[in-house]
Amino acid sequence: MPRHATLLLLCAFAAGCGAEDRTPATNEPDNSGWSLSLDNDVFSFTKHDRDYTGGLSLSLAGRRVARWPLSLDRPLAAIDRGLGLDDAERDGRLRLHSLQLGLAAFTPDDIAEAAMQPDDRPYASLLYLANTRMLLAADRRSASERTLTVGLLGLHLSGDLHGQLHDVIGVNRPAGWRHQISAGGEATFRYSGGAQYLLSGHPGRELKLAWEAGAGYLTEASGALSLRMGRLNTPWWSFTPDRSEYFAQPTPGLLIPPDGPRELYVWTGLKLRARLHNAFLQGQFRDSAVSYDADQLYPLLLEGWVGVTGQVGAHYRLGWVLRYQSPEIRAGDGRRELLWGSLFLSRYF
């Protein structure tokens, strides 16, 4: 899949034109939309139930999410100020807000085995809340994002839900969740920042470059190229498939023009990660039954994706994506490529 994505990106470089700005000149609405995403390896059309085996997230966007008691927007703003990154809304720039609540789960290959599996990926889970601020440049050709995520590793909730899902579909329950990373619960967080730049724009094609760096349960830096092609009616900066850490990070609601084509487009991309720490494999401060040291993991990872999105109503979009990642673990049963898929439904106002 990465080879195909590379060919698409190279073709787009050769065909670039002037960008079309489809961003309405308006302030951020109080409620600009929501998105529901379901990640599972079954959506990759394989029979696997392993690695990033599943996730569920709900994202909400608009000014309202900055005011909610549950929101992390204020602590995110405080961190930005402490780092000297408190960008004021000036020079025609537009600030957008989003919030996401989600759950992610990871398993080894043999989920029927109740004993520890020290040569494979450990069980791991994260229940999290995240807030993102996006600042769109006045010329609409670049945008910056910062995200604060807080959560709990190692809750029994993930194993219970995983088992109940297997009961529904009539297969054996996973047997080793008691060995998960930080079993019993441990608080965690992540702060990340990045930017995206429109390299080439056309009414039916957009190519962009993005970078991001973050510290916390995933500590890494990354760079990505992404492309979407087809009937487009949403701003280039609002579509951020590169902003994922297994699960997609929250994105702003779309400020959609009142008229335009019914969207249908394909999208692809490549991402290179330089990773220093992965709590889903290495744990944090608590001892875990199965975990890895940094020298047992690859520090450089290649990720690729191919997806399609279609407009299924005046304000609704349905999408699917297949994601690939190079091996994370250097040796043992856990040394394998990762493949999973996602379905998502979005409602924009």
C-alpha positions as CSV (number, residue, x, y, z in Angstrom):
1,M,0.0,0.0,0.0
2,P,2.8,2.6,0.7
3,R,4.1,2.0,-2.8
4,H,0.7,3.0,-4.3
5,A,0.4,6.0,-2.1
6,T,3.8,7.2,-3.2
7,L,2.9,7.0,-6.9
8,L,-0.3,9.0,-6.2
9,L,1.7,11.7,-4.3
10,L,4.3,12.0,-7.1
11,C,1.6,12.4,-9.7
12,A,0.0,15.2,-7.7
13,F,3.3,17.1,-7.5
14,A,3.5,17.2,-11.3
15,A,-0.1,18.5,-11.7
16,G,-0.2,21.3,-9.1
17,C,-2.2,24.5,-9.7
18,G,-3.2,27.6,-7.8
19,A,-5.2,26.8,-4.6
20,E,-8.9,27.5,-4.5
21,D,-10.0,28.9,-1.1
22,R,-13.4,27.4,-0.1
23,T,-13.3,28.8,3.5
24,P,-16.3,31.1,4.2
25,A,-15.3,34.5,5.7
26,T,-17.1,33.9,9.0
27,N,-16.4,33.4,12.7
28,E,-16.4,29.9,14.2
29,P,-20.0,28.7,14.8
30,D,-21.0,27.8,18.4
31,N,-21.8,24.3,17.1
32,S,-20.0,23.3,13.9
33,G,-20.5,19.6,13.9
34,W,-19.6,16.1,15.2
35,S,-17.9,13.0,14.0
36,L,-18.2,9.4,15.2
37,S,-15.3,7.0,14.3
38,L,-15.1,3.2,14.8
39,D,-11.7,1.6,14.3
40,N,-11.3,-2.2,14.0
41,D,-9.0,-4.6,12.2
42,V,-12.1,-6.2,10.7
43,F,-12.5,-3.1,8.5
44,S,-9.2,-4.1,6.9
45,F,-10.8,-7.2,5.5
46,T,-8.5,-9.5,7.4
47,K,-9.3,-12.2,9.9
48,H,-6.9,-10.7,12.5
49,D,-7.8,-9.6,15.9
50,R,-4.6,-8.1,17.2
51,D,-2.3,-5.0,17.5
52,Y,-4.5,-1.9,17.4
53,T,-7.6,-4.1,17.5
54,G,-10.3,-1.4,18.0
55,G,-11.2,2.1,19.0
56,L,-14.3,4.3,19.3
57,S,-14.3,8.0,19.4
58,L,-16.8,10.9,19.3
59,S,-15.6,14.4,18.3
60,L,-17.5,17.6,18.8
61,A,-16.5,21.0,17.3
62,G,-17.4,24.6,17.7
63,R,-16.9,27.4,20.2
64,R,-19.1,25.6,22.7
65,V,-16.5,22.9,23.5
66,A,-14.2,25.6,25.0
67,R,-16.8,26.5,27.6
68,W,-17.9,23.0,28.8
69,P,-16.8,22.0,32.3
70,L,-15.3,18.8,30.9
71,S,-13.3,20.7,28.3
72,L,-9.5,20.8,28.4
73,D,-9.3,24.1,26.4
74,R,-8.3,26.2,29.4
75,P,-5.4,24.0,30.5
76,L,-4.4,23.7,26.8
77,A,-4.3,27.5,26.6
78,A,-2.3,27.7,29.8
79,I,0.3,25.3,28.5
80,D,0.5,27.3,25.2
81,R,1.1,30.5,27.2
82,G,3.8,28.8,29.3
83,L,5.6,27.8,26.1
84,G,5.2,31.2,24.5
85,L,2.8,29.8,21.9
86,D,-0.3,31.9,22.9
87,D,-1.2,33.0,19.3
88,A,-3.9,35.7,19.5
89,E,-6.6,35.9,16.8
90,R,-5.2,38.7,14.6
91,D,-4.4,39.5,11.0
92,G,-7.5,37.7,9.8
93,R,-6.6,34.4,11.4
94,L,-9.4,32.1,12.5
95,R,-9.3,29.9,15.7
96,L,-11.3,26.7,15.7
97,H,-12.0,24.3,18.6
98,S,-12.8,20.6,19.0
99,L,-13.1,18.0,21.7
100,Q,-12.9,14.2,21.5
101,L,-13.8,11.4,23.9
102,G,-12.5,8.0,23.0
103,L,-11.4,4.5,23.9
104,A,-8.6,2.5,22.2
105,A,-7.5,-1.1,22.7
106,F,-4.5,-3.2,21.8
107,T,-4.0,-7.0,21.9
108,P,-1.4,-9.7,21.1
109,D,-2.1,-12.1,18.2
110,D,-3.3,-15.0,20.3
111,I,-6.1,-13.6,22.4
112,A,-7.3,-17.1,23.5
113,E,-4.1,-17.5,25.6
114,A,-4.7,-16.6,29.2
115,A,-1.0,-16.6,30.2
116,M,1.5,-13.8,29.7
117,Q,2.9,-13.6,26.2
118,P,6.3,-11.8,26.6
119,D,7.3,-12.2,23.0
120,D,4.2,-10.5,21.6
121,R,2.5,-7.1,21.9
122,P,1.0,-6.6,25.4
123,Y,-2.6,-5.9,26.0
124,A,-3.1,-2.1,26.4
125,S,-6.0,0.3,26.6
126,L,-6.6,4.1,26.9
127,L,-9.8,5.9,27.8
128,Y,-9.2,9.6,27.0
129,L,-10.4,13.1,26.5
130,A,-8.7,15.5,24.1
131,N,-9.1,19.1,23.1
132,T,-7.6,20.7,19.9
133,R,-7.1,24.3,18.9
134,M,-6.5,25.1,15.2
135,L,-5.3,28.5,14.1
136,L,-5.9,29.1,10.4
137,A,-3.6,31.6,8.7
138,A,-5.1,34.7,7.0
139,D,-4.0,33.5,3.6
140,R,-5.7,30.1,4.2
141,R,-2.6,28.3,3.0
142,S,-1.3,27.1,6.4
143,A,-2.8,26.1,9.7
144,S,-1.3,25.2,13.1
145,E,-2.8,22.8,15.7
146,R,-2.2,22.0,19.3
147,T,-3.8,19.2,21.3
148,L,-3.9,18.2,24.9
149,T,-5.0,14.7,25.8
150,V,-5.6,13.2,29.3
151,G,-6.7,9.7,30.0
152,L,-6.4,6.5,31.9
153,L,-4.3,3.4,30.9
154,G,-5.1,-0.1,32.0
155,L,-8.8,0.1,32.9
156,H,-10.8,-3.1,33.1
157,L,-13.4,-1.4,31.0
158,S,-11.6,-2.3,27.7
159,G,-11.4,-6.0,28.5
160,D,-15.1,-6.0,29.5
161,L,-16.2,-4.3,26.3
162,H,-14.0,-6.5,24.2
163,G,-15.4,-9.6,25.8
164,Q,-19.0,-8.4,25.4
165,L,-18.4,-7.7,21.7
166,H,-17.1,-11.2,21.2
167,D,-20.2,-12.6,23.0
168,V,-22.4,-10.7,20.5
169,I,-20.5,-12.0,17.4
170,G,-20.3,-15.5,18.9
171,V,-16.5,-15.9,19.3
172,N,-14.3,-16.7,22.3
173,R,-13.6,-13.9,24.7
174,P,-10.0,-12.6,24.9
175,A,-8.4,-14.2,27.9
176,G,-5.4,-12.1,28.8
177,W,-6.6,-8.6,29.6
178,R,-5.5,-8.9,33.3
179,H,-1.9,-8.7,31.9
180,Q,-2.4,-5.3,30.2
181,I,-0.1,-2.3,30.5
182,S,-0.7,-0.5,33.8
183,A,-3.4,-3.0,34.8
184,G,-5.8,-1.4,37.3
185,G,-5.5,2.1,35.9
186,E,-2.8,4.8,35.6
187,A,-3.2,8.4,34.6
188,T,-1.5,9.6,31.4
189,F,-1.4,12.6,29.1
190,R,0.0,13.9,25.8
191,Y,0.6,17.4,24.5
192,S,1.3,17.9,20.8
193,G,1.7,20.6,18.3
194,G,2.1,20.8,14.6
195,A,1.3,22.6,11.4
196,Q,0.0,21.8,7.9
197,Y,0.7,23.6,4.6
198,L,-1.1,23.5,1.3
199,L,1.5,22.6,-1.4
200,S,-0.7,22.2,-4.4
201,G,-4.4,23.0,-4.9
202,H,-6.9,22.5,-7.6
203,P,-10.7,22.2,-7.7
204,G,-10.4,18.4,-7.8
205,R,-7.0,17.8,-6.1
206,E,-5.2,18.9,-3.0
207,L,-1.7,18.0,-1.7
208,K,-0.4,19.1,1.6
209,L,2.6,18.7,3.9
210,A,2.3,18.4,7.7
211,W,4.6,18.0,10.7
212,E,3.8,17.3,14.4
213,A,5.7,16.7,17.6
214,G,4.3,15.5,21.0
215,A,5.3,14.4,24.4
216,G,3.5,12.0,26.8
217,Y,2.2,8.5,26.4
218,L,3.5,8.8,22.8
219,T,6.6,10.9,22.5
220,E,7.6,11.4,18.9
221,A,8.0,13.7,15.9
222,S,6.6,13.1,12.5
223,G,6.2,14.4,9.0
224,A,3.6,13.6,6.4
225,L,2.4,14.1,2.8
226,S,-1.3,13.6,2.1
227,L,-3.4,13.9,-1.0
228,R,-7.2,13.9,-1.7
229,M,-8.8,13.9,-5.2
230,G,-12.3,14.0,-6.5
231,R,-15.3,16.3,-6.0
232,L,-14.3,18.6,-3.1
233,N,-16.4,21.2,-1.3
234,T,-14.7,21.4,2.1
235,P,-11.6,23.4,3.0
236,W,-8.3,21.6,2.6
237,W,-7.2,22.3,6.2
238,S,-10.3,20.7,7.7
239,F,-9.3,17.2,6.5
240,T,-6.5,15.9,8.6
241,P,-6.0,12.1,8.1
242,D,-2.3,12.6,9.0
243,R,-3.2,13.6,12.6
244,S,-3.5,10.1,14.0
245,E,-1.8,8.2,16.8
246,Y,-3.4,4.9,15.9
247,F,-6.8,6.6,16.4
248,A,-7.5,9.9,14.7
249,Q,-7.1,13.1,16.7
250,P,-9.9,15.6,17.0
251,T,-10.4,17.9,14.1
252,P,-12.4,21.2,13.7
253,G,-15.9,21.3,12.3
254,L,-16.2,22.3,8.6
255,L,-17.3,25.8,7.6
256,I,-19.0,24.5,4.4
257,P,-20.0,26.9,1.6
258,P,-23.8,26.9,1.1
259,D,-23.5,25.6,-2.5
260,G,-21.0,23.4,-4.4
261,P,-20.6,19.8,-5.5
262,R,-21.8,16.8,-3.6
263,E,-18.5,15.5,-2.2
264,L,-16.9,12.2,-3.2
265,Y,-13.2,11.8,-3.0
266,V,-10.3,9.4,-2.4
267,W,-7.4,10.1,-0.2
268,T,-4.0,8.7,0.6
269,G,-0.8,9.6,2.3
270,L,2.6,8.7,3.8
271,K,4.0,9.5,7.3
272,L,7.4,9.0,8.8
273,R,7.5,8.9,12.7
274,A,10.6,9.2,14.9
275,R,9.4,7.8,18.2
276,L,11.1,8.0,21.6
277,H,8.5,6.4,23.8
278,N,5.3,4.4,23.4
279,A,3.4,3.7,26.7
280,F,1.2,1.1,24.9
281,L,4.3,-1.0,24.5
282,Q,6.7,0.3,27.2
283,G,4.3,1.3,30.0
284,Q,4.9,4.3,32.3
285,F,5.7,4.3,36.0
286,R,3.7,1.3,37.2
287,D,5.1,-2.2,36.6
288,S,3.4,-4.2,33.8
289,A,3.3,-7.9,33.2
290,V,4.6,-7.5,29.7
291,S,6.4,-4.5,28.4
292,Y,9.4,-3.6,26.2
293,D,12.5,-1.5,26.5
294,A,13.3,1.2,24.0
295,D,16.1,-0.8,22.4
296,Q,13.6,-3.6,21.7
297,L,11.5,-1.2,19.5
298,Y,12.1,0.4,16.1
299,P,12.6,4.2,16.5
300,L,11.5,5.0,12.9
301,L,8.1,4.0,11.7
302,L,6.5,4.3,8.3
303,E,2.7,4.7,8.0
304,G,0.5,4.8,4.9
305,W,-3.3,5.1,4.3
306,V,-5.9,4.9,1.6
307,G,-9.5,6.0,2.1
308,V,-12.7,7.2,0.5
309,T,-15.3,9.8,1.7
310,G,-18.7,10.4,0.2
311,Q,-21.4,12.9,1.1
312,V,-24.6,11.0,2.0
313,G,-26.8,13.9,2.8
314,A,-26.9,17.7,2.9
315,H,-24.7,17.8,6.0
316,Y,-23.5,14.2,6.4
317,R,-20.3,12.4,5.2
318,L,-19.4,8.7,5.4
319,G,-15.9,7.5,5.1
320,W,-13.6,4.5,5.3
321,V,-9.8,4.2,5.5
322,L,-7.3,1.4,5.5
323,R,-4.1,2.2,7.5
324,Y,-0.8,0.4,7.4
325,Q,2.2,0.8,9.8
326,S,5.6,-0.8,9.7
327,P,6.7,-3.1,12.6
328,E,7.2,-1.6,16.0
329,I,8.8,-4.5,17.8
330,R,12.2,-5.7,16.6
331,A,12.0,-9.4,17.4
332,G,9.7,-12.2,18.6
333,D,6.1,-12.9,17.8
334,G,5.3,-9.2,17.9
335,R,7.5,-8.3,15.0
336,R,4.9,-7.7,12.3
337,E,3.3,-5.0,10.2
338,L,0.1,-3.4,11.5
339,L,-3.1,-3.1,9.4
340,W,-6.4,-1.8,10.5
341,G,-9.4,0.0,9.1
342,S,-11.8,2.7,10.2
343,L,-15.4,3.8,9.5
344,F,-16.6,7.3,10.4
345,L,-19.8,9.3,10.1
346,S,-19.6,13.1,10.3
347,R,-22.4,15.7,10.6
348,Y,-21.5,19.4,9.9
349,F,-23.6,22.5,10.4
